[in-house]
Amino acid sequence: MRHDATLAIRSDLLRRIDGLAGERGHLSAPRLQEEVDSIRHIARSFHFDEVEGLAGTLQSALSLHGLGLVVLSYLDLMRDAIAAELPALDVIAAPASVIPMRSALRA
């Protein structure tokens, strides 16, 4: 049961991070700060220390430098930290060009 809850929380965090990455350039700095703070709080509640630390660092960078390319870098790092605990996501998230087609396997 605990594993299912953790999986759901990790999936929610990934959804939030991907949503922020998709909205980059369309979110105000205060809104982005709020969203990253939510991610940080969730990560802290479930002891996802690496994600919490990265979110905190991103918040600091946003307060010093505003919006910029640094946002995507930190979102990628947070996504990687979450996905590292979910090996099944590596299979799901693999680009189609990396997955061999069945006909190629038969040759």
N, CA, C and O atoms as CSV, one atom per row, in Angstrom:
chain,resi,resn,atom,element,x,y,z
A,1,MET,N,N,0.818,-1.184,0.000
A,1,MET,CA,C,0.000,0.000,0.000
A,1,MET,C,C,0.869,1.259,0.000
A,1,MET,O,O,0.581,2.197,-0.743
A,2,ARG,N,N,1.914,1.300,0.807
A,2,ARG,CA,C,2.818,2.452,0.864
A,2,ARG,C,C,3.468,2.670,-0.494
A,2,ARG,O,O,3.636,3.806,-0.937
A,3,HIS,N,N,3.835,1.567,-1.157
A,3,HIS,CA,C,4.478,1.668,-2.459
A,3,HIS,C,C,3.540,2.341,-3.466
A,3,HIS,O,O,3.979,3.173,-4.260
A,4,ASP,N,N,2.258,1.986,-3.437
A,4,ASP,CA,C,1.295,2.587,-4.351
A,4,ASP,C,C,1.144,4.083,-4.105
A,4,ASP,O,O,1.044,4.862,-5.053
A,5,ALA,N,N,1.128,4.489,-2.834
A,5,ALA,CA,C,1.018,5.909,-2.503
A,5,ALA,C,C,2.250,6.662,-2.982
A,5,ALA,O,O,2.135,7.755,-3.536
A,6,THR,N,N,3.419,6.086,-2.772
A,6,THR,CA,C,4.656,6.729,-3.214
A,6,THR,C,C,4.681,6.846,-4.736
A,6,THR,O,O,5.094,7.873,-5.274
A,7,LEU,N,N,4.249,5.817,-5.417
A,7,LEU,CA,C,4.195,5.840,-6.876
A,7,LEU,C,C,3.254,6.945,-7.356
A,7,LEU,O,O,3.571,7.662,-8.305
A,8,ALA,N,N,2.107,7.082,-6.708
A,8,ALA,CA,C,1.154,8.126,-7.087
A,8,ALA,C,C,1.739,9.516,-6.846
A,8,ALA,O,O,1.548,10.418,-7.662
A,9,ILE,N,N,2.442,9.693,-5.744
A,9,ILE,CA,C,3.049,10.992,-5.447
A,9,ILE,C,C,4.139,11.311,-6.460
A,9,ILE,O,O,4.219,12.433,-6.959
A,10,ARG,N,N,4.977,10.328,-6.763
A,10,ARG,CA,C,6.034,10.547,-7.764
A,10,ARG,C,C,5.429,10.887,-9.125
A,10,ARG,O,O,5.928,11.767,-9.827
A,11,SER,N,N,4.369,10.200,-9.491
A,11,SER,CA,C,3.699,10.483,-10.769
A,11,SER,C,C,3.131,11.895,-10.780
A,11,SER,O,O,3.209,12.593,-11.791
A,12,ASP,N,N,2.555,12.317,-9.650
A,12,ASP,CA,C,2.022,13.679,-9.541
A,12,ASP,C,C,3.145,14.705,-9.674
A,12,ASP,O,O,2.991,15.709,-10.369
A,13,LEU,N,N,4.263,14.457,-9.017
A,13,LEU,CA,C,5.395,15.377,-9.125
A,13,LEU,C,C,5.901,15.465,-10.560
A,13,LEU,O,O,6.193,16.554,-11.054
A,14,LEU,N,N,6.002,14.325,-11.223
A,14,LEU,CA,C,6.439,14.339,-12.625
A,14,LEU,C,C,5.459,15.123,-13.490
A,14,LEU,O,O,5.873,15.878,-14.370
A,15,ARG,N,N,4.164,14.950,-13.246
A,15,ARG,CA,C,3.151,15.678,-13.999
A,15,ARG,C,C,3.301,17.182,-13.783
A,15,ARG,O,O,3.207,17.964,-14.729
A,16,ARG,N,N,3.535,17.579,-12.538
A,16,ARG,CA,C,3.710,18.999,-12.226
A,16,ARG,C,C,4.954,19.565,-12.909
A,16,ARG,O,O,4.914,20.657,-13.477
A,17,ILE,N,N,6.055,18.821,-12.850
A,17,ILE,CA,C,7.309,19.275,-13.450
A,17,ILE,C,C,7.165,19.382,-14.960
A,17,ILE,O,O,7.596,20.370,-15.555
A,18,ASP,N,N,6.568,18.379,-15.582
A,18,ASP,CA,C,6.360,18.429,-17.031
A,18,ASP,C,C,5.425,19.578,-17.421
A,18,ASP,O,O,5.607,20.217,-18.457
A,19,GLY,N,N,4.432,19.826,-16.581
A,19,GLY,CA,C,3.532,20.947,-16.835
A,19,GLY,C,C,4.265,22.280,-16.801
A,19,GLY,O,O,4.038,23.144,-17.648
A,20,LEU,N,N,5.145,22.443,-15.818
A,20,LEU,CA,C,5.939,23.675,-15.746
A,20,LEU,C,C,6.859,23.811,-16.952
A,20,LEU,O,O,6.996,24.896,-17.516
A,21,ALA,N,N,7.482,22.714,-17.340
A,21,ALA,CA,C,8.379,22.752,-18.503
A,21,ALA,C,C,7.596,23.131,-19.757
A,21,ALA,O,O,8.096,23.878,-20.598
A,22,GLY,N,N,6.388,22.628,-19.886
A,22,GLY,CA,C,5.559,22.943,-21.049
A,22,GLY,C,C,5.052,24.376,-21.056
A,22,GLY,O,O,4.786,24.932,-22.122
A,23,GLU,N,N,4.917,24.971,-19.902
A,23,GLU,CA,C,4.409,26.332,-19.776
A,23,GLU,C,C,5.507,27.385,-19.745
A,23,GLU,O,O,5.220,28.577,-19.627
A,24,ARG,N,N,6.759,26.958,-19.849
A,24,ARG,CA,C,7.864,27.901,-19.757
A,24,ARG,C,C,7.674,29.024,-20.772
A,24,ARG,O,O,7.382,28.788,-21.944
A,25,GLY,N,N,7.844,30.222,-20.299
A,25,GLY,CA,C,7.638,31.387,-21.155
A,25,GLY,C,C,6.226,31.941,-21.061
A,25,GLY,O,O,5.966,33.065,-21.491
A,26,HIS,N,N,5.312,31.157,-20.499
A,26,HIS,CA,C,3.935,31.609,-20.374
A,26,HIS,C,C,3.529,31.827,-18.916
A,26,HIS,O,O,2.419,32.286,-18.645
A,27,LEU,N,N,4.406,31.505,-17.990
A,27,LEU,CA,C,4.132,31.689,-16.565
A,27,LEU,C,C,4.872,32.911,-16.048
A,27,LEU,O,O,6.012,33.174,-16.433
A,28,SER,N,N,4.218,33.641,-15.182
A,28,SER,CA,C,4.902,34.767,-14.536
A,28,SER,C,C,5.873,34.210,-13.500
A,28,SER,O,O,5.726,33.074,-13.050
A,29,ALA,N,N,6.847,35.002,-13.131
A,29,ALA,CA,C,7.818,34.575,-12.121
A,29,ALA,C,C,7.136,34.234,-10.794
A,29,ALA,O,O,7.485,33.221,-10.188
A,30,PRO,N,N,6.176,35.040,-10.316
A,30,PRO,CA,C,5.510,34.667,-9.059
A,30,PRO,C,C,4.742,33.351,-9.147
A,30,PRO,O,O,4.743,32.561,-8.202
A,31,ARG,N,N,4.091,33.119,-10.279
A,31,ARG,CA,C,3.339,31.856,-10.456
A,31,ARG,C,C,4.302,30.669,-10.490
A,31,ARG,O,O,4.029,29.631,-9.887
A,32,LEU,N,N,5.414,30.817,-11.182
A,32,LEU,CA,C,6.416,29.756,-11.229
A,32,LEU,C,C,6.974,29.494,-9.831
A,32,LEU,O,O,7.146,28.340,-9.438
A,33,GLN,N,N,7.256,30.551,-9.086
A,33,GLN,CA,C,7.732,30.413,-7.691
A,33,GLN,C,C,6.731,29.604,-6.874
A,33,GLN,O,O,7.116,28.717,-6.112
A,34,GLU,N,N,5.449,29.914,-7.034
A,34,GLU,CA,C,4.389,29.226,-6.292
A,34,GLU,C,C,4.345,27.739,-6.646
A,34,GLU,O,O,4.229,26.888,-5.764
A,35,GLU,N,N,4.436,27.437,-7.925
A,35,GLU,CA,C,4.390,26.044,-8.370
A,35,GLU,C,C,5.611,25.256,-7.880
A,35,GLU,O,O,5.479,24.118,-7.429
A,36,VAL,N,N,6.785,25.859,-7.969
A,36,VAL,CA,C,8.006,25.194,-7.495
A,36,VAL,C,C,7.941,25.003,-5.983
A,36,VAL,O,O,8.407,23.988,-5.465
A,37,ASP,N,N,7.368,25.969,-5.277
A,37,ASP,CA,C,7.214,25.837,-3.825
A,37,ASP,C,C,6.289,24.664,-3.490
A,37,ASP,O,O,6.536,23.941,-2.525
A,38,SER,N,N,5.241,24.472,-4.266
A,38,SER,CA,C,4.345,23.328,-4.052
A,38,SER,C,C,5.091,22.014,-4.243
A,38,SER,O,O,4.925,21.080,-3.458
A,39,ILE,N,N,5.905,21.943,-5.275
A,39,ILE,CA,C,6.705,20.742,-5.525
A,39,ILE,C,C,7.650,20.502,-4.358
A,39,ILE,O,O,7.797,19.370,-3.896
A,40,ARG,N,N,8.285,21.553,-3.885
A,40,ARG,CA,C,9.220,21.428,-2.765
A,40,ARG,C,C,8.519,20.915,-1.513
A,40,ARG,O,O,9.048,20.050,-0.813
A,41,HIS,N,N,7.340,21.441,-1.230
A,41,HIS,CA,C,6.594,21.004,-0.041
A,41,HIS,C,C,6.178,19.534,-0.139
A,41,HIS,O,O,6.285,18.792,0.837
A,42,ILE,N,N,5.712,19.123,-1.298
A,42,ILE,CA,C,5.333,17.721,-1.486
A,42,ILE,C,C,6.558,16.831,-1.328
A,42,ILE,O,O,6.505,15.803,-0.652
A,43,ALA,N,N,7.654,17.227,-1.949
A,43,ALA,CA,C,8.891,16.434,-1.851
A,43,ALA,C,C,9.347,16.324,-0.400
A,43,ALA,O,O,9.777,15.255,0.034
A,44,ARG,N,N,9.259,17.406,0.346
A,44,ARG,CA,C,9.658,17.372,1.759
A,44,ARG,C,C,8.741,16.433,2.550
A,44,ARG,O,O,9.215,15.664,3.386
A,45,SER,N,N,7.445,16.494,2.290
A,45,SER,CA,C,6.483,15.659,3.021
A,45,SER,C,C,6.733,14.170,2.828
A,45,SER,O,O,6.480,13.369,3.728
A,46,PHE,N,N,7.229,13.803,1.651
A,46,PHE,CA,C,7.440,12.392,1.349
A,46,PHE,C,C,8.916,12.001,1.333
A,46,PHE,O,O,9.281,10.936,0.835
A,47,HIS,N,N,9.752,12.868,1.881
A,47,HIS,CA,C,11.185,12.597,2.042
A,47,HIS,C,C,11.900,12.330,0.727
A,47,HIS,O,O,12.780,11.472,0.654
A,48,PHE,N,N,11.520,13.065,-0.308
A,48,PHE,CA,C,12.246,13.029,-1.574
A,48,PHE,C,C,13.278,14.150,-1.500
A,48,PHE,O,O,13.125,15.206,-2.113
A,49,ASP,N,N,14.323,13.888,-0.736
A,49,ASP,CA,C,15.290,14.929,-0.375
A,49,ASP,C,C,15.955,15.593,-1.574
A,49,ASP,O,O,16.126,16.812,-1.592
A,50,GLU,N,N,16.326,14.810,-2.564
A,50,GLU,CA,C,17.006,15.390,-3.725
A,50,GLU,C,C,16.082,16.353,-4.469
A,50,GLU,O,O,16.503,17.437,-4.871
A,51,VAL,N,N,14.841,15.959,-4.646
A,51,VAL,CA,C,13.875,16.818,-5.334
A,51,VAL,C,C,13.618,18.080,-4.515
A,51,VAL,O,O,13.547,19.178,-5.067
A,52,GLU,N,N,13.482,17.923,-3.207
A,52,GLU,CA,C,13.275,19.081,-2.345
A,52,GLU,C,C,14.440,20.062,-2.460
A,52,GLU,O,O,14.227,21.268,-2.577
A,53,GLY,N,N,15.666,19.550,-2.427
A,53,GLY,CA,C,16.845,20.400,-2.536
A,53,GLY,C,C,16.915,21.119,-3.867
A,53,GLY,O,O,17.229,22.308,-3.920
A,54,LEU,N,N,16.623,20.400,-4.945
A,54,LEU,CA,C,16.653,21.026,-6.271
A,54,LEU,C,C,15.572,22.097,-6.398
A,54,LEU,O,O,15.812,23.159,-6.973
A,55,ALA,N,N,14.394,21.822,-5.868
A,55,ALA,CA,C,13.318,22.814,-5.931
A,55,ALA,C,C,13.695,24.059,-5.123
A,55,ALA,O,O,13.433,25.183,-5.551
A,56,GLY,N,N,14.304,23.855,-3.969
A,56,GLY,CA,C,14.750,24.994,-3.162
A,56,GLY,C,C,15.808,25.822,-3.868
A,56,GLY,O,O,15.783,27.052,-3.822
A,57,THR,N,N,16.731,25.144,-4.516
A,57,THR,CA,C,17.773,25.848,-5.262
A,57,THR,C,C,17.175,26.598,-6.447
A,57,THR,O,O,17.586,27.719,-6.745
A,58,LEU,N,N,16.214,25.989,-7.116
A,58,LEU,CA,C,15.543,26.670,-8.229
A,58,LEU,C,C,14.814,27.908,-7.729
A,58,LEU,O,O,14.839,28.945,-8.391
A,59,GLN,N,N,14.170,27.819,-6.577
A,59,GLN,CA,C,13.501,28.996,-6.019
A,59,GLN,C,C,14.494,30.123,-5.769
A,59,GLN,O,O,14.212,31.285,-6.060
A,60,SER,N,N,15.655,29.771,-5.229
A,60,SER,CA,C,16.688,30.785,-4.989
A,60,SER,C,C,17.157,31.402,-6.296
A,60,SER,O,O,17.308,32.619,-6.394
A,61,ALA,N,N,17.388,30.562,-7.301
A,61,ALA,CA,C,17.839,31.066,-8.602
A,61,ALA,C,C,16.780,31.976,-9.220
A,61,ALA,O,O,17.116,32.995,-9.824
A,62,LEU,N,N,15.521,31.623,-9.076
A,62,LEU,CA,C,14.449,32.460,-9.620
A,62,LEU,C,C,14.409,33.819,-8.930
A,62,LEU,O,O,14.180,34.843,-9.573
A,63,SER,N,N,14.633,33.823,-7.619
A,63,SER,CA,C,14.584,35.097,-6.902
A,63,SER,C,C,15.769,35.987,-7.264
A,63,SER,O,O,15.666,37.212,-7.192
A,64,LEU,N,N,16.888,35.387,-7.651
A,64,LEU,CA,C,18.077,36.173,-8.010
A,64,LEU,C,C,18.105,36.564,-9.481
A,64,LEU,O,O,18.497,37.679,-9.825
A,65,HIS,N,N,17.687,35.644,-10.349
A,65,HIS,CA,C,17.875,35.834,-11.785
A,65,HIS,C,C,16.580,35.890,-12.580
A,65,HIS,O,O,16.614,36.152,-13.782
A,66,GLY,N,N,15.448,35.652,-11.946
A,66,GLY,CA,C,14.182,35.661,-12.674
A,66,GLY,C,C,14.050,34.447,-13.575
A,66,GLY,O,O,14.695,33.422,-13.356
A,67,LEU,N,N,13.216,34.573,-14.578
A,67,LEU,CA,C,12.983,33.467,-15.502
A,67,LEU,C,C,14.148,33.348,-16.478
A,67,LEU,O,O,14.787,34.344,-16.819
A,68,GLY,N,N,14.415,32.145,-16.917
A,68,GLY,CA,C,15.489,31.936,-17.879
A,68,GLY,C,C,15.711,30.459,-18.123
A,68,GLY,O,O,14.935,29.614,-17.675
A,69,LEU,N,N,16.775,30.162,-18.834
A,69,LEU,CA,C,17.074,28.775,-19.180
A,69,LEU,C,C,17.373,27.911,-17.960
A,69,LEU,O,O,17.232,26.689,-18.017
A,70,VAL,N,N,17.780,28.528,-16.869
A,70,VAL,CA,C,18.091,27.775,-15.664
A,70,VAL,C,C,16.874,26.975,-15.194
A,70,VAL,O,O,17.025,25.917,-14.584
A,71,VAL,N,N,15.683,27.472,-15.475
A,71,VAL,CA,C,14.456,26.795,-15.050
A,71,VAL,C,C,14.384,25.398,-15.651
A,71,VAL,O,O,14.143,24.426,-14.935
A,72,LEU,N,N,14.589,25.291,-16.944
A,72,LEU,CA,C,14.503,23.980,-17.593
A,72,LEU,C,C,15.562,23.021,-17.075
A,72,LEU,O,O,15.302,21.827,-16.928
A,73,SER,N,N,16.743,23.532,-16.800
A,73,SER,CA,C,17.802,22.673,-16.265
A,73,SER,C,C,17.392,22.069,-14.930
A,73,SER,O,O,17.568,20.872,-14.707
A,74,TYR,N,N,16.851,22.887,-14.050
A,74,TYR,CA,C,16.427,22.376,-12.746
A,74,TYR,C,C,15.220,21.457,-12.865
A,74,TYR,O,O,15.132,20.464,-12.144
A,75,LEU,N,N,14.297,21.765,-13.754
A,75,LEU,CA,C,13.150,20.871,-13.955
A,75,LEU,C,C,13.626,19.515,-14.471
A,75,LEU,O,O,13.115,18.477,-14.049
A,76,ASP,N,N,14.593,19.519,-15.374
A,76,ASP,CA,C,15.159,18.258,-15.865
A,76,ASP,C,C,15.823,17.472,-14.740
A,76,ASP,O,O,15.653,16.257,-14.649
A,77,LEU,N,N,16.577,18.156,-13.887
A,77,LEU,CA,C,17.232,17.485,-12.759
A,77,LEU,C,C,16.215,16.891,-11.788
A,77,LEU,O,O,16.408,15.784,-11.286
A,78,MET,N,N,15.131,17.625,-11.524
A,78,MET,CA,C,14.093,17.105,-10.632
A,78,MET,C,C,13.401,15.896,-11.255
A,78,MET,O,O,13.131,14.907,-10.574
A,79,ARG,N,N,13.116,15.982,-12.550
A,79,ARG,CA,C,12.492,14.859,-13.261
A,79,ARG,C,C,13.399,13.629,-13.191
A,79,ARG,O,O,12.927,12.522,-12.933
A,80,ASP,N,N,14.690,13.822,-13.417
A,80,ASP,CA,C,15.644,12.704,-13.358
A,80,ASP,C,C,15.710,12.101,-11.964
A,80,ASP,O,O,15.798,10.881,-11.820
A,81,ALA,N,N,15.669,12.942,-10.935
A,81,ALA,CA,C,15.726,12.444,-9.554
A,81,ALA,C,C,14.502,11.597,-9.226
A,81,ALA,O,O,14.618,10.582,-8.539
A,82,ILE,N,N,13.347,12.000,-9.703
A,82,ILE,CA,C,12.131,11.222,-9.463
A,82,ILE,C,C,12.143,9.945,-10.281
A,82,ILE,O,O,11.833,8.871,-9.765
A,83,ALA,N,N,12.493,10.052,-11.538
A,83,ALA,CA,C,12.472,8.892,-12.432
A,83,ALA,C,C,13.503,7.833,-12.039
A,83,ALA,O,O,13.329,6.657,-12.359
A,84,ALA,N,N,14.558,8.230,-11.359
A,84,ALA,CA,C,15.577,7.269,-10.943
A,84,ALA,C,C,14.999,6.203,-10.016
A,84,ALA,O,O,15.507,5.083,-9.959
A,85,GLU,N,N,13.958,6.547,-9.304
A,85,GLU,CA,C,13.310,5.609,-8.394
A,85,GLU,C,C,12.215,4.803,-9.082
A,85,GLU,O,O,11.620,3.919,-8.466
A,86,LEU,N,N,11.943,5.096,-10.348
A,86,LEU,CA,C,10.872,4.432,-11.088
A,86,LEU,C,C,11.416,3.810,-12.365
A,86,LEU,O,O,11.242,4.387,-13.439
A,87,PRO,N,N,12.068,2.653,-12.289
A,87,PRO,CA,C,12.659,2.075,-13.490
A,87,PRO,C,C,11.647,1.791,-14.589
A,87,PRO,O,O,12.012,1.793,-15.764
A,88,ALA,N,N,10.397,1.547,-14.247
A,88,ALA,CA,C,9.385,1.282,-15.261
A,88,ALA,C,C,9.141,2.498,-16.139
A,88,ALA,O,O,8.776,2.341,-17.304
A,89,LEU,N,N,9.332,3.708,-15.617
A,89,LEU,CA,C,9.139,4.911,-16.410
A,89,LEU,C,C,10.182,5.042,-17.504
A,89,LEU,O,O,9.914,5.644,-18.544
A,90,ASP,N,N,11.377,4.484,-17.285
A,90,ASP,CA,C,12.399,4.545,-18.321
A,90,ASP,C,C,11.915,3.833,-19.579
A,90,ASP,O,O,12.177,4.283,-20.695
A,91,VAL,N,N,11.220,2.738,-19.398
A,91,VAL,CA,C,10.713,1.981,-20.534
A,91,VAL,C,C,9.604,2.756,-21.214
A,91,VAL,O,O,9.566,2.831,-22.442
A,92,ILE,N,N,8.705,3.329,-20.442
A,92,ILE,CA,C,7.576,4.066,-20.994
A,92,ILE,C,C,8.045,5.335,-21.678
A,92,ILE,O,O,7.528,5.691,-22.737
A,93,ALA,N,N,9.008,6.021,-21.097
A,93,ALA,CA,C,9.432,7.316,-21.610
A,93,ALA,C,C,10.467,7.237,-22.727
A,93,ALA,O,O,10.859,8.268,-23.273
A,94,ALA,N,N,10.915,6.032,-23.076
A,94,ALA,CA,C,11.935,5.908,-24.113
A,94,ALA,C,C,11.376,6.365,-25.459
A,94,ALA,O,O,10.273,5.965,-25.832
A,95,PRO,N,N,12.113,7.189,-26.186
A,95,PRO,CA,C,11.651,7.636,-27.501
A,95,PRO,C,C,11.500,6.454,-28.452
A,95,PRO,O,O,12.216,5.459,-28.341
A,96,ALA,N,N,10.571,6.573,-29.376
A,96,ALA,CA,C,10.297,5.488,-30.321
A,96,ALA,C,C,11.532,5.124,-31.136
A,96,ALA,O,O,11.690,3.966,-31.523
A,97,SER,N,N,12.403,6.081,-31.403
A,97,SER,CA,C,13.598,5.806,-32.204
A,97,SER,C,C,14.583,4.886,-31.481
A,97,SER,O,O,15.444,4.275,-32.114
A,98,VAL,N,N,14.455,4.789,-30.144
A,98,VAL,CA,C,15.354,3.951,-29.371
A,98,VAL,C,C,14.821,2.526,-29.270
A,98,VAL,O,O,15.593,1.584,-29.088
A,99,ILE,N,N,13.495,2.364,-29.389
A,99,ILE,CA,C,12.874,1.053,-29.241
A,99,ILE,C,C,12.870,0.364,-30.597
A,99,ILE,O,O,12.269,0.884,-31.537
A,100,PRO,N,N,13.524,-0.798,-30.732
A,100,PRO,CA,C,13.565,-1.476,-32.027
A,100,PRO,C,C,12.188,-1.995,-32.419
A,100,PRO,O,O,11.420,-2.454,-31.575
A,101,MET,N,N,11.892,-1.917,-33.703
A,101,MET,CA,C,10.620,-2.438,-34.204
A,101,MET,C,C,10.707,-3.953,-34.279
A,101,MET,O,O,11.795,-4.506,-34.441
A,102,ARG,N,N,9.565,-4.632,-34.161
A,102,ARG,CA,C,9.540,-6.092,-34.201
A,102,ARG,C,C,10.116,-6.639,-35.507
A,102,ARG,O,O,10.822,-7.647,-35.506
A,103,SER,N,N,9.811,-5.971,-36.617
A,103,SER,CA,C,10.318,-6.463,-37.899
A,103,SER,C,C,11.832,-6.382,-37.953
A,103,SER,O,O,12.470,-7.225,-38.584
A,104,ALA,N,N,12.414,-5.393,-37.310
A,104,ALA,CA,C,13.873,-5.260,-37.287
A,104,ALA,C,C,14.478,-6.348,-36.428
A,104,ALA,O,O,15.603,-6.777,-36.685
A,105,LEU,N,N,13.765,-6.805,-35.418
A,105,LEU,CA,C,14.273,-7.857,-34.559
A,105,LEU,C,C,14.297,-9.196,-35.266
A,105,LEU,O,O,15.155,-10.030,-34.975
A,106,ARG,N,N,13.373,-9.422,-36.190
A,106,ARG,CA,C,13.280,-10.694,-36.911
A,106,ARG,C,C,14.391,-10.844,-37.956
A,106,ARG,O,O,14.764,-11.961,-38.314
A,107,ALA,N,N,14.901,-9.745,-38.428
A,107,ALA,CA,C,15.894,-9.781,-39.520
A,107,ALA,C,C,17.217,-10.348,-39.065
A,107,ALA,O,O,18.153,-10.446,-39.859
